[in-house]
Amino acid sequence: MPELELYRGTVRPEWVDYNGHLRDAYYMLIFSFATDALIERIGLDAATRSARKRSLFTLEAHINYLHETRLGAQLRIAARPIAHDAKRLHLYLEMFADARSDPVAASEQMLLHVDTGGPHAVAFDPDVAARVQAFAHACAALPPAQYAGRTIALPPARRA
């Protein structure tokens, strides 16, 4: 099974900067739309979030900007889990534009399941945990996430 497709959309005029490119902040917005769709898919739809007082919060997010993305580009986001435990989901997302087979951006995120009454971290409810596990199992045979685990750093200076 391929990664889970979570979002499709078009780069809007208000999302484009002075260089004619998708603004950096809108990449995160689009990845956020995809994580919203994932929340629904794992059983945390609006009714469940309200009734159970549960949600997912983003603890950390990294974005790799790989190729220019311009006005009108047709976008899709595919996602897969990197890892998960009782209350966290380490998620990897790739953004594709038009007919490109390689991603134009990638995001790695750490999501935390919370009781919104606190808020404080809590274990996934059994039905949600089962869906997270099924998602992980379905993606287990995929190759490693190409842009995950990167850090921001300058290369070490060479000694003369």
Disulfide bonds with the S-S distance in Angstrom:
none
